[in-house]
Amino acid sequence: MIYAVVNTKGGVGKTTTAVHLATMLARIGKTLLIDGDPQASAASWAAWRRDNPTDAPSPTTTCLAGKAILTEGKQLAAGFEHVVVDAGGRDSVGLRSALLLAQMAIIPIGASNLDAAAMTDLLTVVELARDYNPVLDVRVLLTRVDPRTKDAAEMLVFLSEQKLTVLPTKVCERVAFRRAIGEGSIVQELGRDQAAIAEMEAFFKEVQV
């Protein structure tokens, strides 16, 4: 299965989602994590993981850019059971290539008006990708949610109007995610925040095919 974790907006937890998904997939099979974001945040996480050795399974991580995400990614994917592509931060050749490569696109999104505006632009790109990749399954994941506000409920109304498939799990804004990424880990490996662990495990069950 090839997943693309994408958004044209930064700060939505895209890399956090991608590295958690790739590491959880590595527990059940050989997994490739492709960092296709110019900021190379997933590659930084992988480097920190190498600096803090762990007995836990790890995805193989590589960096690809632009059209190489599709051309080289397709060749590399043949050697793995699972592939996760971290792409985006803006509309780019790399993001569009990731959508052409993937079987499932996961779109992490916050719950602000800015997130909704960016989502409108991204949906145009997704629909173009579906013209060439009709099997692309698109799922939306609400991330960095503040449970004290009604923002998530308002965003769900917007997403429903767009006729998008929204995953039941909502990932809240938690310090545990920042700490895990900074240590090259995932929240399950740190084991300190049970709520964060439960959210990621629930998300994984919802997208695992």
C-alpha positions in Angstrom: 0.0 0.0 0.0 1.3 3.5 -0.9 0.2 6.4 1.2 0.8 10.1 0.6 0.5 12.4 3.5 -0.1 15.8 1.9 -1.2 19.4 2.4 -0.4 22.7 0.8 -0.4 24.4 4.2 2.4 24.0 6.8 1.9 23.5 10.5 -0.8 20.9 10.2 1.1 17.9 11.6 1.9 16.4 8.2 5.3 15.1 9.1 4.2 14.0 12.5 1.4 12.0 10.9 3.7 10.6 8.2 6.5 9.3 10.5 4.0 7.8 12.9 2.2 6.0 10.1 5.5 4.7 8.6 6.8 3.5 11.9 3.6 1.8 12.8 3.6 0.1 9.4 7.2 -1.0 10.0 5.9 -3.1 12.9 4.0 -5.3 10.5 6.2 -5.2 7.3 9.0 -3.7 5.4 8.3 0.0 5.0 9.7 2.9 3.0 9.4 6.5 4.1 9.9 9.0 1.3 10.6 12.6 2.3 9.3 14.7 -0.6 9.0 17.9 1.3 11.7 20.6 0.6 12.0 21.2 4.3 13.1 17.5 4.8 11.6 17.3 8.2 11.0 13.5 7.9 14.7 13.0 7.0 15.7 15.0 10.1 13.5 12.8 12.2 15.1 9.7 10.7 18.6 11.2 11.4 17.6 11.8 15.1 16.3 8.3 15.2 19.7 6.9 14.1 21.3 9.0 16.8 19.1 7.4 19.4 19.2 3.7 18.6 16.1 1.7 19.3 15.1 -1.9 19.1 11.8 -0.9 17.6 11.3 -1.4 13.9 12.1 1.6 11.7 11.1 2.5 8.2 13.8 2.9 5.5 13.9 6.6 4.8 15.0 8.4 1.6 14.6 11.9 0.1 13.1 12.4 -3.4 12.1 15.6 -5.1 9.8 16.7 -7.9 8.9 14.1 -10.5 11.4 11.6 -8.9 8.8 11.0 -6.2 6.7 9.3 -8.9 9.4 7.8 -11.2 11.9 6.6 -8.6 9.3 6.2 -6.0 7.5 3.7 -8.1 10.7 1.6 -8.6 11.6 1.8 -5.0 8.1 0.8 -3.8 8.5 -2.6 -5.5 10.9 -3.6 -2.8 8.6 -2.7 0.1 5.3 -3.9 1.6 4.3 -0.4 2.6 5.3 3.1 1.4 4.6 6.5 3.0 5.3 9.7 1.2 5.6 13.0 3.2 4.9 15.7 0.6 3.7 19.3 0.3 3.9 22.4 2.4 2.9 24.1 -0.9 1.4 23.1 -4.3 4.4 21.7 -6.1 5.5 19.1 -8.7 6.5 16.9 -5.7 3.1 17.0 -4.1 1.3 16.3 -7.4 3.8 13.4 -8.1 3.0 12.0 -4.6 -0.7 12.0 -5.4 -0.1 10.2 -8.7 2.0 7.6 -6.9 -0.3 6.9 -4.0 -3.2 4.6 -3.5 -4.4 6.6 -0.4 -3.9 10.3 0.3 -4.2 11.3 3.9 -4.7 15.0 4.4 -4.0 16.3 7.9 -5.8 19.5 8.5 -6.2 21.9 11.4 -9.5 23.5 12.4 -9.0 27.2 11.5 -10.4 29.4 8.7 -6.9 29.4 7.2 -6.9 25.6 7.1 -10.3 25.7 5.3 -9.0 28.2 2.7 -5.9 26.1 2.0 -8.1 23.0 1.8 -10.1 24.5 -1.1 -6.9 25.0 -3.1 -5.7 21.5 -2.3 -8.9 19.9 -3.4 -8.4 21.3 -6.9 -5.0 19.6 -7.0 -6.5 16.3 -5.7 -9.2 16.3 -8.4 -6.7 16.8 -11.1 -4.6 13.9 -9.7 -7.7 11.7 -9.8 -8.0 12.3 -13.5 -4.7 10.4 -13.9 -5.0 8.2 -10.8 -8.6 7.2 -10.5 -7.9 4.7 -7.7 -6.7 7.4 -5.3 -8.6 7.1 -2.0 -8.7 10.4 -0.1 -9.1 10.6 3.7 -9.0 13.7 5.9 -7.5 13.6 9.4 -8.3 16.4 11.9 -5.0 17.3 13.7 -3.7 19.7 16.3 -7.3 19.9 17.6 -7.9 22.0 20.7 -10.7 20.1 22.5 -11.7 23.3 24.5 -13.1 25.0 21.4 -15.8 24.3 18.8 -13.4 24.8 15.9 -13.3 21.0 15.1 -17.1 20.8 14.9 -17.2 23.8 12.5 -14.5 22.3 10.3 -16.4 19.0 10.2 -19.4 20.9 8.8 -17.1 22.4 6.1 -15.6 19.1 5.2 -19.0 17.5 5.0 -20.1 20.1 2.5 -17.0 19.2 0.4 -18.2 15.6 0.5 -14.9 14.4 1.9 -14.3 11.2 3.9 -13.2 12.3 7.4 -11.5 9.8 9.7 -13.3 9.4 13.0 -10.1 9.9 15.0 -9.1 13.5 15.9 -5.5 14.1 16.9 -5.2 16.8 19.5 -2.4 19.3 20.1 -0.1 17.6 22.6 3.4 18.2 23.8 4.1 14.4 23.5 4.1 14.7 19.7 6.7 17.4 19.6 8.9 15.5 22.1 8.6 12.3 20.2 9.6 13.9 16.9 12.5 15.7 18.4 13.9 12.3 19.7 13.4 10.4 16.5 10.6 8.4 18.1 6.8 8.1 18.1 4.6 8.6 21.0 4.1 4.8 21.5 7.9 4.4 22.1 8.1 7.2 24.6 5.0 5.8 26.4 4.3 8.9 28.4 1.0 10.2 27.0 -1.6 7.5 26.8 -4.1 9.8 25.1 -1.6 10.6 22.3 -0.9 6.9 22.0 -4.6 6.0 21.7 -5.1 8.7 19.1 -2.3 7.4 16.9 -3.3 3.7 17.3 -6.9 4.6 16.4 -5.8 6.5 13.3 -3.6 3.6 12.2 -6.5 1.1 12.4 -8.6 3.5 10.3 -6.2 3.7 7.4 -4.6 0.3 7.5 -5.5 -1.7 4.4 
